[in-house]
């Protein structure tokens, strides 16, 4: 391995274990280490698990964003980049709604002050990342199958880890404050086609009615609570190009910070009372297009539903 030039300063990595919603800890870290840029990616992202544990999802994803955003302003952080998701657009699940709330925090903070540049970058699934479909299919193929697909028509957007990291950094660098950037993801991928392709690339054959002697079977498990057949990247039609051909800027409505903080207070009251009706009422009022999936039965507090399938067995 080649040695670094003598004048190159090696970055210092500091490991801290804690919660993004811990206001005291977050403020202490930003102050002590004089942080200049925050890439905020901390979130519970598993859709059915958050659907069954909505209070935990809201506290970690949405309230955590509000806590660290305020800490960024207080500690004069130069730039704050929220890593968002296509599931924040017209969500049918609490996870997506919580991420849209996080985007609203970024937009509101950007409009209320000029010291810290706040922005959000929204994109779809990252291939081969932890919890994604590719390593799951790879594992299932190695075990002889079956490959589990939620629905034959489900489609998702994908990009590589390298693409996502590079575009997030470039979008964050071009931000002036309050933008919701949308990454060009290309054409959506039908998950069933991806499953079939991975079986073929492993030099095996699909076992089905047409080929009963094949090697790997594909099973359909059904859409889980809160899941959609397809995801969107835009809320409205007001999208503008930027100087980068794969980065777009979406102008989307938001609440003033005082109004948003009032809604967060109502959310926390609903969480303390374990009132899921009140919690979803706030989400429906604040998050554009939020429509809770019919038939979803979230746990009362932070308790996983006993009939939920193991997360390693299906994709989202």
C-alpha contacts under 8 A as a table, 3 or more apart, distances in Angstrom:
res1	aa1	res2	aa2	distance
4	X	8	X	6.54
5	X	8	X	5.55
18	X	22	X	7.35
18	X	25	X	7.49
19	X	22	X	5.33
19	X	60	X	7.96
20	X	23	X	7.50
20	X	26	X	6.64
20	X	42	X	7.19
20	X	60	X	7.09
20	X	64	X	5.18
20	X	65	X	7.51
20	X	67	X	7.37
20	X	68	X	6.66
21	X	26	X	7.81
21	X	59	X	7.30
21	X	60	X	6.30
21	X	63	X	6.51
21	X	64	X	4.11
21	X	65	X	7.53
21	X	67	X	5.85
21	X	68	X	7.22
22	X	25	X	5.49
22	X	26	X	6.14
22	X	64	X	7.79
22	X	67	X	7.60
23	X	26	X	5.25
23	X	27	X	6.12
23	X	67	X	5.97
23	X	68	X	7.29
23	X	71	X	7.52
24	X	27	X	5.40
24	X	28	X	6.18
25	X	28	X	5.13
25	X	29	X	6.18
26	X	29	X	5.27
26	X	30	X	6.27
26	X	68	X	6.52
26	X	71	X	6.82
27	X	30	X	5.31
27	X	31	X	6.09
27	X	68	X	7.89
27	X	71	X	5.49
27	X	72	X	7.96
27	X	75	X	7.31
28	X	31	X	5.21
28	X	32	X	5.92
29	X	32	X	5.19
29	X	33	X	5.95
29	X	34	X	7.94
30	X	33	X	5.57
30	X	34	X	5.51
30	X	35	X	5.30
30	X	71	X	7.57
30	X	72	X	7.35
30	X	75	X	6.41
30	X	77	X	7.88
31	X	34	X	5.22
31	X	35	X	7.28
31	X	75	X	6.04
34	X	75	X	7.82
34	X	77	X	7.77
35	X	38	X	7.33
35	X	77	X	6.10
36	X	76	X	7.96
36	X	77	X	4.90
36	X	78	X	5.11
36	X	79	X	6.52
37	X	77	X	6.26
37	X	78	X	5.92
37	X	79	X	4.74
37	X	80	X	5.86
37	X	81	X	7.76
38	X	77	X	7.67
38	X	79	X	6.31
38	X	80	X	4.77
38	X	81	X	6.02
39	X	80	X	6.20
39	X	81	X	4.81
39	X	82	X	6.01
39	X	83	X	6.94
40	X	65	X	7.78
40	X	80	X	7.27
40	X	81	X	6.00
40	X	82	X	4.80
40	X	83	X	5.88
41	X	82	X	6.47
41	X	83	X	5.08
41	X	84	X	7.65
42	X	60	X	7.95
42	X	61	X	7.13
43	X	57	X	7.80
43	X	60	X	6.31
43	X	61	X	4.91
44	X	50	X	7.06
44	X	57	X	6.10
44	X	60	X	7.03
44	X	61	X	6.51
44	X	95	X	7.43
45	X	50	X	7.47
45	X	95	X	6.45
46	X	49	X	5.52
46	X	50	X	6.18
46	X	95	X	7.47
46	X	316	X	7.88
47	X	50	X	5.41
47	X	51	X	6.11
47	X	93	X	6.87
47	X	94	X	7.59
47	X	95	X	5.70
47	X	96	X	7.79
47	X	225	X	7.66
47	X	226	X	6.55
47	X	227	X	6.94
47	X	316	X	7.34
48	X	51	X	4.85
48	X	52	X	6.28
48	X	224	X	6.19
48	X	225	X	5.33
48	X	226	X	6.30
48	X	227	X	7.44
49	X	52	X	5.23
49	X	53	X	6.13
49	X	304	X	6.85
50	X	53	X	4.67
50	X	54	X	5.24
50	X	56	X	7.27
50	X	57	X	5.41
50	X	94	X	6.53
50	X	95	X	5.84
51	X	54	X	5.39
51	X	93	X	6.28
51	X	94	X	5.63
51	X	95	X	6.87
51	X	225	X	6.56
51	X	226	X	6.53
51	X	296	X	7.51
51	X	297	X	7.88
51	X	298	X	5.65
52	X	297	X	6.84
52	X	298	X	4.06
52	X	299	X	4.97
52	X	302	X	7.55
52	X	303	X	6.92
52	X	304	X	5.49
52	X	305	X	5.90
53	X	56	X	5.72
53	X	57	X	6.48
53	X	298	X	6.28
53	X	299	X	5.73
53	X	300	X	7.74
53	X	301	X	6.27
53	X	302	X	4.55
53	X	303	X	5.78
53	X	304	X	6.11
54	X	57	X	5.04
54	X	58	X	6.13
54	X	94	X	6.23
54	X	95	X	7.80
54	X	298	X	6.77
54	X	299	X	7.50
54	X	301	X	7.23
54	X	302	X	6.94
55	X	58	X	5.19
55	X	59	X	6.10
55	X	271	X	5.99
55	X	301	X	6.06
55	X	302	X	6.17
56	X	59	X	5.23
56	X	60	X	6.06
56	X	301	X	7.75
56	X	302	X	5.78
57	X	60	X	5.38
57	X	61	X	5.70
57	X	62	X	7.67
57	X	94	X	7.35
57	X	95	X	6.44
57	X	98	X	7.06
58	X	61	X	5.38
58	X	62	X	5.18
58	X	63	X	6.42
58	X	94	X	7.63
58	X	95	X	7.70
58	X	98	X	5.62
59	X	62	X	5.90
59	X	63	X	4.83
59	X	64	X	6.22
60	X	63	X	6.00
60	X	64	X	4.96
60	X	65	X	7.78
61	X	64	X	5.47
61	X	65	X	6.24
61	X	95	X	7.98
61	X	98	X	5.89
61	X	99	X	6.50
61	X	102	X	7.00
62	X	65	X	5.20
62	X	66	X	6.47
62	X	98	X	5.24
62	X	99	X	6.54
62	X	101	X	5.78
62	X	102	X	5.06
63	X	66	X	5.03
63	X	67	X	6.18
63	X	102	X	7.97
63	X	264	X	7.62
64	X	67	X	5.11
64	X	68	X	6.25
65	X	68	X	5.35
65	X	69	X	5.87
65	X	102	X	5.77
65	X	105	X	7.16
66	X	69	X	5.13
66	X	70	X	6.18
66	X	102	X	7.25
66	X	105	X	6.13
67	X	70	X	5.43
67	X	71	X	6.25
68	X	71	X	4.86
68	X	72	X	6.03
69	X	72	X	5.03
69	X	73	X	6.53
69	X	80	X	7.61
69	X	105	X	7.67
69	X	106	X	7.33
69	X	109	X	7.47
70	X	73	X	5.21
70	X	74	X	6.18
70	X	109	X	7.99
71	X	74	X	4.97
71	X	75	X	6.03
72	X	75	X	5.26
72	X	76	X	6.00
72	X	77	X	5.00
72	X	80	X	7.45
72	X	116	X	7.22
73	X	76	X	5.14
73	X	77	X	6.22
73	X	115	X	6.88
73	X	116	X	5.94
74	X	77	X	7.91
76	X	115	X	6.60
76	X	116	X	6.47
77	X	80	X	7.33
77	X	115	X	7.90
77	X	116	X	5.84
78	X	115	X	7.07
78	X	116	X	4.92
78	X	117	X	6.19
79	X	116	X	5.56
79	X	117	X	4.70
79	X	118	X	6.11
79	X	172	X	7.89
80	X	116	X	7.02
80	X	117	X	6.05
80	X	118	X	4.83
80	X	119	X	6.36
80	X	172	X	8.00
81	X	118	X	6.16
81	X	119	X	5.12
81	X	120	X	5.53
81	X	121	X	7.14
81	X	172	X	5.94
82	X	102	X	7.89
82	X	103	X	7.36
82	X	106	X	7.46
82	X	118	X	7.90
82	X	119	X	6.24
82	X	120	X	4.45
82	X	121	X	6.16
83	X	120	X	6.09
83	X	121	X	5.35
83	X	122	X	6.48
83	X	168	X	7.85
84	X	88	X	7.38
84	X	99	X	6.36
84	X	100	X	7.90
84	X	103	X	7.28
84	X	120	X	6.38
84	X	121	X	5.59
84	X	122	X	4.52
84	X	123	X	6.68
85	X	88	X	5.71
85	X	96	X	7.62
85	X	99	X	7.13
85	X	121	X	7.82
85	X	122	X	4.80
85	X	123	X	5.04
85	X	124	X	5.72
85	X	233	X	7.91
86	X	89	X	5.81
86	X	96	X	7.99
86	X	122	X	6.06
86	X	123	X	5.41
86	X	124	X	5.22
86	X	231	X	6.11
86	X	232	X	5.61
86	X	233	X	4.81
86	X	234	X	7.80
87	X	90	X	7.55
87	X	91	X	5.91
87	X	95	X	7.72
87	X	96	X	4.68
87	X	97	X	7.90
87	X	99	X	7.76
87	X	124	X	7.79
87	X	231	X	6.20
87	X	232	X	7.09
87	X	233	X	7.84
88	X	91	X	5.63
88	X	95	X	7.88
88	X	96	X	4.23
88	X	97	X	5.75
88	X	98	X	7.57
88	X	99	X	5.44
88	X	100	X	4.71
89	X	96	X	7.20
89	X	100	X	7.17
89	X	231	X	7.69
89	X	232	X	5.98
89	X	233	X	6.29
89	X	234	X	6.29
89	X	235	X	5.58
89	X	288	X	7.84
89	X	289	X	7.56
90	X	97	X	7.99
90	X	232	X	7.88
90	X	235	X	6.81
90	X	287	X	7.79
90	X	288	X	6.15
90	X	289	X	4.28
90	X	290	X	5.18
90	X	291	X	7.34
91	X	94	X	7.51
91	X	96	X	5.16
91	X	97	X	5.70
91	X	289	X	6.68
91	X	290	X	4.97
91	X	291	X	6.47
91	X	292	X	7.69
92	X	96	X	7.24
92	X	97	X	7.74
92	X	226	X	5.31
92	X	227	X	6.91
92	X	228	X	7.15
92	X	290	X	5.88
92	X	291	X	4.94
92	X	292	X	4.77
92	X	293	X	5.22
93	X	96	X	5.56
93	X	97	X	6.35
93	X	225	X	7.57
93	X	226	X	4.27
93	X	227	X	6.90
93	X	290	X	7.78
93	X	291	X	7.61
93	X	292	X	5.85
93	X	293	X	6.60
94	X	97	X	4.91
94	X	98	X	5.91
94	X	226	X	7.49
94	X	292	X	7.72
95	X	98	X	5.14
95	X	99	X	6.38
96	X	99	X	5.14
96	X	100	X	6.30
97	X	100	X	5.08
97	X	101	X	6.21
97	X	283	X	6.78
97	X	287	X	6.31
97	X	290	X	6.71
98	X	101	X	4.98
98	X	102	X	6.32
99	X	102	X	4.85
99	X	103	X	6.36
100	X	103	X	4.94
100	X	104	X	6.24
100	X	287	X	6.58
101	X	104	X	4.96
101	X	105	X	6.32
101	X	286	X	7.90
101	X	287	X	6.77
102	X	105	X	5.05
102	X	106	X	6.49
103	X	106	X	5.11
103	X	107	X	6.25
103	X	120	X	6.31
103	X	180	X	7.62
104	X	107	X	5.05
104	X	108	X	5.97
104	X	254	X	5.78
104	X	255	X	7.01
104	X	260	X	7.92
105	X	108	X	5.17
105	X	109	X	6.01
105	X	257	X	7.47
105	X	260	X	7.54
106	X	109	X	5.29
106	X	110	X	6.11
106	X	118	X	5.68
106	X	119	X	6.15
106	X	120	X	6.90
106	X	178	X	6.55
107	X	110	X	5.21
107	X	111	X	6.37
107	X	118	X	7.13
107	X	119	X	7.16
107	X	177	X	7.91
107	X	178	X	4.63
107	X	179	X	7.12
107	X	254	X	6.56
108	X	111	X	5.19
108	X	112	X	6.24
108	X	178	X	7.57
108	X	254	X	6.75
108	X	255	X	6.37
108	X	256	X	5.45
108	X	257	X	4.88
108	X	260	X	7.73
109	X	112	X	5.13
109	X	113	X	6.45
109	X	118	X	7.07
109	X	178	X	7.88
109	X	257	X	6.42
110	X	113	X	5.89
110	X	114	X	6.86
110	X	116	X	7.40
110	X	117	X	6.51
110	X	118	X	5.32
110	X	119	X	7.71
110	X	177	X	5.47
110	X	178	X	4.95
111	X	114	X	7.67
111	X	177	X	7.80
111	X	178	X	6.74
111	X	256	X	7.59
111	X	257	X	7.98
112	X	256	X	7.68
112	X	257	X	6.76
113	X	116	X	7.32
114	X	117	X	7.00
117	X	175	X	7.17
117	X	176	X	6.12
117	X	177	X	4.78
117	X	178	X	7.55
118	X	175	X	7.68
118	X	176	X	7.72
118	X	177	X	4.97
118	X	178	X	5.61
118	X	179	X	7.65
119	X	172	X	6.82
119	X	175	X	6.37
119	X	176	X	7.89
119	X	177	X	5.74
119	X	178	X	5.15
119	X	179	X	5.12
119	X	180	X	6.11
119	X	181	X	7.63
120	X	172	X	7.88
120	X	178	X	7.65
120	X	179	X	6.36
120	X	180	X	4.79
120	X	181	X	6.03
121	X	168	X	6.46
121	X	171	X	7.09
121	X	172	X	7.65
121	X	180	X	5.85
121	X	181	X	4.65
121	X	182	X	5.91
121	X	183	X	7.33
122	X	180	X	7.01
122	X	181	X	6.00
122	X	182	X	4.90
122	X	183	X	6.43
122	X	233	X	7.17
123	X	182	X	6.11
123	X	183	X	5.49
123	X	184	X	7.83
123	X	185	X	7.16
123	X	233	X	6.86
124	X	156	X	7.37
124	X	157	X	5.21
124	X	158	X	5.85
124	X	159	X	7.43
124	X	185	X	7.17
124	X	233	X	7.75
125	X	132	X	7.38
125	X	156	X	7.17
125	X	157	X	5.88
125	X	158	X	4.73
125	X	159	X	6.52
126	X	129	X	5.75
126	X	132	X	7.06
126	X	158	X	5.51
126	X	159	X	5.10
126	X	160	X	5.49
126	X	161	X	5.79
126	X	164	X	7.15
127	X	132	X	6.43
127	X	133	X	7.54
127	X	134	X	6.49
127	X	158	X	6.11
127	X	159	X	5.86
127	X	160	X	5.10
127	X	161	X	6.45
128	X	132	X	5.89
128	X	133	X	7.33
128	X	134	X	5.43
128	X	135	X	5.87
128	X	160	X	7.51
128	X	161	X	7.42
129	X	132	X	5.47
129	X	135	X	7.85
129	X	161	X	6.96
130	X	135	X	7.77
131	X	135	X	7.49
131	X	136	X	7.40
132	X	135	X	6.39
132	X	136	X	6.79
132	X	315	X	7.42
132	X	316	X	7.95
133	X	136	X	5.09
133	X	137	X	6.06
133	X	315	X	5.84
133	X	316	X	7.57
134	X	137	X	5.22
134	X	138	X	6.08
135	X	138	X	4.88
135	X	139	X	6.08
136	X	139	X	5.18
136	X	140	X	6.21
136	X	312	X	7.18
136	X	315	X	7.87
137	X	140	X	5.00
137	X	141	X	6.01
137	X	147	X	6.17
137	X	148	X	7.93
137	X	195	X	6.94
137	X	198	X	7.55
138	X	141	X	5.23
138	X	142	X	6.27
138	X	198	X	7.64
139	X	142	X	5.14
139	X	143	X	6.34
140	X	143	X	5.07
140	X	144	X	6.33
140	X	145	X	4.92
140	X	146	X	6.38
140	X	147	X	5.83
141	X	144	X	5.05
141	X	145	X	5.13
141	X	146	X	7.32
141	X	147	X	6.98
141	X	199	X	7.02
141	X	202	X	7.97
141	X	216	X	7.10
142	X	145	X	7.37
144	X	215	X	7.24
144	X	216	X	6.14
145	X	216	X	5.27
145	X	217	X	6.09
145	X	218	X	7.57
146	X	216	X	5.91
146	X	217	X	4.80
146	X	218	X	5.42
146	X	219	X	6.34
147	X	195	X	7.17
147	X	216	X	7.32
147	X	217	X	6.32
147	X	218	X	4.71
147	X	219	X	6.07
148	X	218	X	6.01
148	X	219	X	5.02
148	X	220	X	5.93
148	X	221	X	6.51
148	X	313	X	6.53
148	X	314	X	5.46
148	X	315	X	7.19
149	X	152	X	7.09
149	X	191	X	7.20
149	X	192	X	6.77
149	X	218	X	7.10
149	X	219	X	6.15
149	X	220	X	4.94
149	X	221	X	6.16
149	X	222	X	7.71
149	X	314	X	6.28
149	X	315	X	6.33
150	X	154	X	7.32
150	X	220	X	5.19
150	X	221	X	4.72
150	X	222	X	4.49
150	X	223	X	5.09
150	X	224	X	7.50
150	X	314	X	6.51
150	X	315	X	6.54
150	X	316	X	7.53
151	X	154	X	5.44
151	X	192	X	8.00
151	X	220	X	5.66
151	X	221	X	6.89
151	X	222	X	5.48
151	X	223	X	6.21
151	X	229	X	7.66
152	X	191	X	7.62
152	X	192	X	5.86
152	X	220	X	7.04
153	X	190	X	6.75
153	X	191	X	7.69
153	X	192	X	7.39
153	X	229	X	6.65
154	X	190	X	6.05
154	X	191	X	6.10
154	X	192	X	7.59
154	X	228	X	7.65
154	X	229	X	4.41
154	X	230	X	6.05
155	X	188	X	6.02
155	X	189	X	5.29
155	X	190	X	4.27
155	X	191	X	5.62
155	X	229	X	6.19
155	X	230	X	5.20
155	X	231	X	7.65
156	X	188	X	5.24
156	X	189	X	5.34
156	X	190	X	6.60
156	X	191	X	7.04
156	X	230	X	6.07
156	X	231	X	6.43
157	X	185	X	6.08
157	X	186	X	7.37
157	X	187	X	6.89
157	X	188	X	4.53
157	X	189	X	6.03
157	X	231	X	7.59
158	X	185	X	6.32
158	X	186	X	7.94
158	X	188	X	7.14
158	X	189	X	7.26
159	X	163	X	6.35
159	X	164	X	6.49
159	X	185	X	6.32
160	X	163	X	5.17
160	X	164	X	6.17
161	X	164	X	5.21
161	X	165	X	6.15
162	X	165	X	5.34
162	X	166	X	6.12
163	X	166	X	5.28
163	X	167	X	6.04
164	X	167	X	5.34
164	X	168	X	6.00
165	X	168	X	5.28
165	X	169	X	6.32
166	X	169	X	5.38
166	X	170	X	6.31
167	X	170	X	5.03
167	X	171	X	5.94
167	X	183	X	7.35
167	X	246	X	7.92
167	X	247	X	7.40
168	X	171	X	5.17
168	X	172	X	6.04
169	X	172	X	5.15
169	X	173	X	6.17
170	X	173	X	5.09
170	X	174	X	6.42
171	X	174	X	5.34
171	X	175	X	6.41
171	X	181	X	6.84
171	X	247	X	6.87
172	X	175	X	5.35
175	X	178	X	7.82
175	X	179	X	6.70
176	X	179	X	7.48
179	X	249	X	6.51
179	X	250	X	6.98
179	X	251	X	7.04
180	X	249	X	5.92
180	X	250	X	5.47
180	X	251	X	6.92
180	X	252	X	7.57
181	X	247	X	6.59
181	X	248	X	5.56
181	X	249	X	4.52
181	X	250	X	6.04
182	X	233	X	6.82
182	X	234	X	7.70
182	X	247	X	5.93
182	X	248	X	5.08
182	X	249	X	6.03
182	X	250	X	6.79
183	X	246	X	5.83
183	X	247	X	4.81
183	X	248	X	6.26
184	X	246	X	4.78
184	X	247	X	6.06
184	X	248	X	7.31
185	X	188	X	7.67
185	X	246	X	8.00
189	X	193	X	7.57
189	X	194	X	7.24
190	X	193	X	5.37
190	X	194	X	6.47
191	X	194	X	4.94
191	X	195	X	6.19
192	X	195	X	5.08
192	X	196	X	6.30
193	X	196	X	5.13
193	X	197	X	6.10
194	X	197	X	5.06
194	X	198	X	6.19
195	X	198	X	5.29
195	X	199	X	6.37
195	X	218	X	7.90
196	X	199	X	5.20
196	X	200	X	6.35
196	X	206	X	7.00
197	X	200	X	5.13
197	X	201	X	6.11
198	X	201	X	5.00
198	X	202	X	6.25
199	X	202	X	5.22
199	X	203	X	6.79
199	X	204	X	5.59
199	X	205	X	6.36
199	X	206	X	6.82
199	X	216	X	7.25
200	X	203	X	5.20
200	X	204	X	5.41
200	X	205	X	6.10
200	X	206	X	7.83
201	X	204	X	7.39
204	X	214	X	7.55
204	X	215	X	5.93
204	X	216	X	7.17
205	X	214	X	4.99
205	X	215	X	5.23
205	X	216	X	6.28
206	X	211	X	7.08
206	X	214	X	5.18
206	X	215	X	5.88
206	X	216	X	4.98
206	X	217	X	5.82
206	X	218	X	7.44
207	X	210	X	7.75
207	X	211	X	5.34
207	X	212	X	5.27
207	X	213	X	6.16
207	X	214	X	3.88
207	X	215	X	5.55
207	X	216	X	5.23
207	X	217	X	4.77
207	X	218	X	7.55
208	X	211	X	5.08
208	X	212	X	5.28
208	X	214	X	7.13
208	X	217	X	6.46
208	X	218	X	7.87
209	X	212	X	5.56
211	X	214	X	5.55
214	X	217	X	7.72
221	X	314	X	7.20
223	X	227	X	5.94
223	X	228	X	7.40
223	X	229	X	7.93
224	X	227	X	5.65
225	X	293	X	6.82
225	X	295	X	7.42
225	X	296	X	5.18
225	X	297	X	7.86
226	X	292	X	7.07
226	X	293	X	5.27
226	X	296	X	6.84
227	X	293	X	7.81
227	X	316	X	7.16
228	X	231	X	6.78
232	X	235	X	7.79
234	X	237	X	7.13
234	X	250	X	7.21
235	X	252	X	7.17
235	X	288	X	7.84
236	X	239	X	7.74
236	X	250	X	7.84
236	X	251	X	7.86
236	X	252	X	6.75
238	X	250	X	5.95
238	X	251	X	5.68
238	X	252	X	7.49
239	X	248	X	6.62
239	X	249	X	5.61
239	X	250	X	4.42
239	X	251	X	6.35
240	X	248	X	5.71
240	X	249	X	5.14
240	X	250	X	6.37
241	X	244	X	7.61
241	X	245	X	7.20
241	X	247	X	6.83
241	X	248	X	4.68
241	X	249	X	6.21
242	X	245	X	6.82
242	X	247	X	6.12
242	X	248	X	5.60
242	X	249	X	6.73
243	X	247	X	7.83
244	X	247	X	5.41
244	X	248	X	7.84
245	X	248	X	7.73
255	X	259	X	6.14
255	X	260	X	5.74
256	X	259	X	5.45
256	X	260	X	6.20
257	X	260	X	5.01
257	X	261	X	6.02
258	X	261	X	5.17
258	X	262	X	6.31
259	X	262	X	5.12
259	X	263	X	6.51
260	X	263	X	5.11
260	X	264	X	6.31
261	X	264	X	4.93
261	X	265	X	6.25
262	X	265	X	5.08
262	X	266	X	6.51
263	X	266	X	5.05
263	X	267	X	6.21
263	X	282	X	6.85
263	X	286	X	7.76
264	X	267	X	4.88
264	X	268	X	6.22
265	X	268	X	5.20
265	X	269	X	6.30
266	X	269	X	5.06
266	X	270	X	6.22
266	X	279	X	7.87
266	X	282	X	7.32
267	X	270	X	5.11
267	X	271	X	6.19
267	X	278	X	7.69
267	X	279	X	5.62
267	X	282	X	6.60
268	X	271	X	4.92
268	X	272	X	6.07
269	X	272	X	5.15
269	X	273	X	6.17
270	X	273	X	5.13
270	X	274	X	5.90
270	X	275	X	4.96
270	X	276	X	6.88
270	X	278	X	5.65
270	X	279	X	5.32
271	X	274	X	4.83
271	X	275	X	6.23
271	X	276	X	7.48
271	X	279	X	6.88
271	X	301	X	7.87
272	X	275	X	7.74
274	X	300	X	6.27
274	X	301	X	6.07
275	X	278	X	5.50
275	X	279	X	6.30
275	X	300	X	7.83
276	X	279	X	4.88
276	X	280	X	6.06
276	X	300	X	7.13
277	X	280	X	5.35
277	X	281	X	6.06
278	X	281	X	4.90
278	X	282	X	6.41
279	X	282	X	5.39
279	X	283	X	6.51
280	X	283	X	4.88
280	X	284	X	5.98
280	X	292	X	7.97
281	X	284	X	5.12
281	X	285	X	6.22
282	X	285	X	5.11
282	X	286	X	6.05
283	X	286	X	5.26
283	X	287	X	5.47
283	X	290	X	6.98
284	X	287	X	5.76
284	X	288	X	7.39
284	X	289	X	7.54
284	X	290	X	5.43
284	X	291	X	6.94
285	X	288	X	7.62
287	X	290	X	5.64
292	X	296	X	7.65
293	X	296	X	5.89
298	X	305	X	7.34
299	X	302	X	6.54
299	X	303	X	5.45
299	X	304	X	6.34
299	X	305	X	6.16
300	X	303	X	6.93
304	X	308	X	7.41
305	X	308	X	5.44
309	X	313	X	7.05
309	X	314	X	7.76
310	X	313	X	5.64
310	X	314	X	7.61
311	X	314	X	6.19
311	X	315	X	7.82
312	X	315	X	7.79
